[in-house]
Amino acid sequence: MIELEGVPELIDPVMICAFEGWNDAGDAASSAVAHLDREWKGEVFAALDAEDYYDFQVNRPTVWLDGGVRKITWPTTRLSVVRTGGAGGKGAPRDLVLVRGIEPSMRWRSFCNEILGFAHELGVEMVVILGSLLGDTPHTRPVPVSGVTSDPDLARTLDLEESRYEGPTGIVGILQEACTHAGVPAVSLWAAVPHYVSQPPNPKATLALLNRLEDLIDLRIPQGELPEDARAWQLGVDQLAAEDSEVAEYVQSLEEARDTADLPEASGEAIAREFERYLRRRDGQPGPAQPGQPGGLAAEPGLAEGGKDASYLRDTSSGRTRPPRPPARDEDGGAGKGPEEDDGPEDEG
């Protein structure tokens, strides 16, 4: 039995989970949960025992100094609770339970059962698991975010895709199935990260996940500096890609393919969804909200005038300051697998 002392009674709680590692291309998913925790000042109430789930030769502990005293931080998964107040879409409060950690090295079934135990004790109504994967998507277009579930009824109710994925999976897929078997409604949101600029951070993908989460749970999420960071990120990648004609040509081919595929989707439904988000953010603001500002239209960011230093886009492991070269073309003219494409999962949608 899990005993939760000091945790207040929660209002319509939703559990939001993200795990660093294979399910977290560009750190987009874990950064989204970190953003929620930071904006709403989450309070940690539990941490899973690192000895039970992690191989310390794979995920090593870190040593740090606290006032001259050496301390050790062990890799683990922590749970925190945030009280959002009246941030619900209709002004109703809703609380969140945030689960953030590293994909476990072992005992995945026990790991999921422990998280579900907390969900049961806290009265969680739904579990939303965030993930990000590498894909053939251009950085200049809106980030594709797919919502999938294994529950046919939930798929119809929330207008989600019913998962048909077959193949290797990560802790995101395992936890979603564990929730389904336990009778807990569960949804996975996946953001696609361009494989040619996969090094973290990717604030544009993080923002896209939060926008999709906002629509899913009807909760107005403060965006903070994410819109500005996302515009600066895109401008930085634009500049780096422009330095290499092959990369620029490859990005253009991805844009053309994406635009062709999205043409039938450019419907009034997508426009209405963005307008509803705009109205939701405008409520309670002292004046008209402007696109790109906190409380403004949460459209995908485009180019910005000026921009921040793009030095954080450097791949520190190789010293590279530009995106990797695009994958070689095969004899049929299609794109082969990129050099970093095996670092992330396939879309489990």
N, C-alpha and C positions, 0 to 999 in steps of 0.2 A: 504494500500500500504506500502510495506517495503522499506524504504530508506536506502541505504548503502553508507554513506559518508566516504571517505577515503579508500575504498576498490578498488584497481587497477583493470583494466580490465584483466580478467583471460584468459589463453590460454588452450583450450580444457579441461576445468575443469571436474574432477570426484569427487563426494562427497563420502567420506568414513565415515561410522557411526559405533559406538559401544556404548553399554549401560550396565552399571554395574547392577548386579542383576541376575534375573532368566535366562537370556540369556548368562551369562558370567561365565561359570564354570572355576575355577582356575584363574579367571581374565585374561584369555588368550586374549579375544577380545579387552577389554578396554586397556590392556597393548600394544596391537599392534598399536592402534591409538595413544596412548601416545608416543610410540617409533617413529612413523612418525612425530609427533609434535616436539619431542625433537631433532631428527636428522636434520630436516629441519627448525628448529627454527620458528615454526608457530606463527602467530600473531592473537590473539583473537580479533574479530570484533563485536561479538554479544553474548548475553546470554539471554536465555528464562526466563521470570518472574517466579521465584520459587513459588509465591503465586498461580499461575494458575494451577500447575500440581503436586505439591508434598504435601504429608501428613507429616508434620514435627514431628509427633509422630512415624512415620515409618522411615523416613530419617531425622534425627535430624541435625540442624545446629551446627556448631562448633565455639567455642570461642578461640581466640588466642591473643597474645600480640605483638604489633608492636611498639617497642621503648617505652614500658611502657603504651601504649594506647591499651585498649581492643577493639578488632574488632570481627565481626561475619562473617563467611562464610556460605552462604546458599546453600543447595543442588540444583543443577540446571543442565542445559545442555548448553554447550558453543560451539560456532562455531569459527574456526580459519582457516586461509588460509596459505598455504605454496607454495612457488615458488621453483620448483625442478630444474630449469635451464635446462641443456641439458641431463637430466637423462633418457629420453625416450629411448626405445629399439633401435630406429634408429637415436638417437642423437637429436630428436625433443623435445623441452620443453613441459611439461604438468604440469598444476597446480592442486592442490588438495584443496578441502574444507573438513575440518575435523570436525565431529560432535561427541562430547564425553560428556556423562553425565550419569545420573542414570535413570533407567526405571521409567517413571512417575507413580504416584499413581492414577491419575484420568485424565479425559478429553483427552483420547488418540487420538480421531479424531481431536480435535483442535490442539493437540501437533503435529501430523503428518502434518496437513495443514500448520502450521507455518514453519516447516522445509521445506516443499515443496515450500512455498513462497520464502524462501531464495534461494532454488535451481533454481527456475524460474528467479529470479532477477539476479543471478550470471551466468546464461547460462550453468548450469550443464548439461553435456551430458549423464551421467549415475550415478546411485546411487549404491554403494556397501555397504552392511550391514554385519558386522562381528559378529559372534556368536560362542559360545563354549558350549558343552553339555557333560554330564557324560555318559560314555559308557563302554561296556565290551571290552576294548582294552588294551593290555599290554604296559607298559611304555617303554619296550625294543625295540619296533618296530616303524617304521615311523608313525607319527600322521596322521590318516585319516582325510582328509579335503574334504568335499562335497560342490559342487557349485550348487545351485538350483535357479530357476526363475519360475515365473508364466506366462511368455511370451513364447509361443511355438516358435516363430520366433527367439527370442534371444537364446533360448535353442539350436536350430540347429546351429545358427551362431557361438556361443561361446563354443559349445560342452559341454553344461551343462545339468543337470537333470531338467526335468519339475516337479514342485512340485506336489505331490499327497498326501501330509500329511493331515490327518484329526484328530482333537483333540484340546486340550488346546494350546493356543499360547501366545507368549509374544510380546513385542513392536517390535521386529525384524519382526515377521510375519505380524503384523498390518501395519508397515511402508512399507514393500514390497508390500502389496496389495494396499495401498494408492498410491504408485508410479505407479503401473500398471494401476489403474483406472484413474490416471492423465495423462497417456501417457508418463511417464518417464521410460526409461529402468532401471530395478532394478535387482540386483543379491544378493543373500545371500551366504556367505561362512561360513560353520560350521566346527569347529575342534572338534574332539572327545577326551575328557580328561578321563584318567583312573579313575573309580569311587573309587578305593581303595586308591588313593592318590590325592584327589580332592582339598585339601587346596592350596590356592595361595601362591606364584606365580607358574606359569608353563611356563617357558621360551621356552621349547621345542614346546608346542602347539602354543605359540605366534609366534615363528619363522616359523612354518609350515603355519600359516595363512598368514604371510607376503610373503612367497615364492609363495603361491597360488595367492595372490593378484598381485604380480609382474608379473606372467604369464598372468593373466587376463587383466591387463591394459597396458601391455608392458612398464613397468617402472622399471628401476634398483633402488632397494631400498637399501640404506646403512644398513648393519646389525649390525654395532657397536660391542658391547660385547655379543650380543645375542647367537652366536654359542658357545662361551665359557661358558656362563651361562647355556645353554641347556645341554652341556656335564656334567657340574658339578651337575646339577639337576638330571640327569639320574644316575650318579655315586652314589649320595646320596641316591636315592630311592633304587638302587641295594643293598646298604649296609644295609639299614633299612629292606628291604624285606628278606635279608639273615638271619636276626636275628630271624625270625619266620618261621618254617618249613611249616606251613599251608599256609601262604601267598606265600612262594616260590613255593609250589606245585600248588597253584591256578594260579600264574603268568605263570608257565610252561604250564598249560592247556590252558590259553588264547593264549599263543604263538603258540601252536600246532594248535588251531582252526584258528588263524589268518593266519598262513603260509599255511594251507590247502585251505582256502578261497582265498588267494592272488595268489596261484600258477598259475591259468590261466591268471592273470593280469600281471605277470612278463614278459611283452612283450617288443619288441624293442621300442614301443611308449613311455613307461615310461623312458627307458634309454635315448632316444633321447631328451625328455623334460628336463632331468637333464643336458645333455650335452649342450643343447642350453642355459640353464641358466649359465652354466660355461663359455661358450664363451661370453655371454653378460657381465658377470662380469669381464672377462679378458680384454675386450676392455678398453683402456685408463689406464691400470695399468702399472707401470714402469717395472715390470718383471713378470715372470710366477707366477700366483696365485696358492696358495696352498689350498687344501681342509681344510675347517674349519676356514680360515682366511678371513677378510673382502675382498671381491672381489674374493674369491675362490669358489670352488664347493659348491653349497648350498644344499648338500644332508642332509638327516636327521642325526643328531649327534648320535654318538655311545659312547662307553666308552672312558674316558680320563685317561691319566696317572696322578696320583695325584688327583687334584680336589679341589674345594673350600669347606669351612666349610658348612656342610649340615644342620646347626642348623636352618636355615630359613624354613626347612620343618616341624618344630614343629607345631602342631595344638594348637595354643595359647588358644583356648577356653577350651580345656580339659587337656593341658599339655602333650599330647601324643607325643612321640618321634619316633613312628614307624607307618607304615601304619595300618589302621584298619583291623581287621580280615576279610577274604573273606566271601561272603555270604554263608549261609548254603545250602547244596545240597538238592534238593527235592528227592522224591522217584524214579523219573525217571532218576536221575543222573545229571539233569541240575542245573544250578546255580540259586538260588533264588535271590530276589531283595536285593541289598546291603543296608547297614544302611544309606548311604547318597545318594542313587540313586534318591530320590524324590526331591533333591535340584535343579535339572536342568531340562530343557525341553527335550522332545523327539526330535529326528532329524526330522525337518520339510521338509526333502528331500524325 
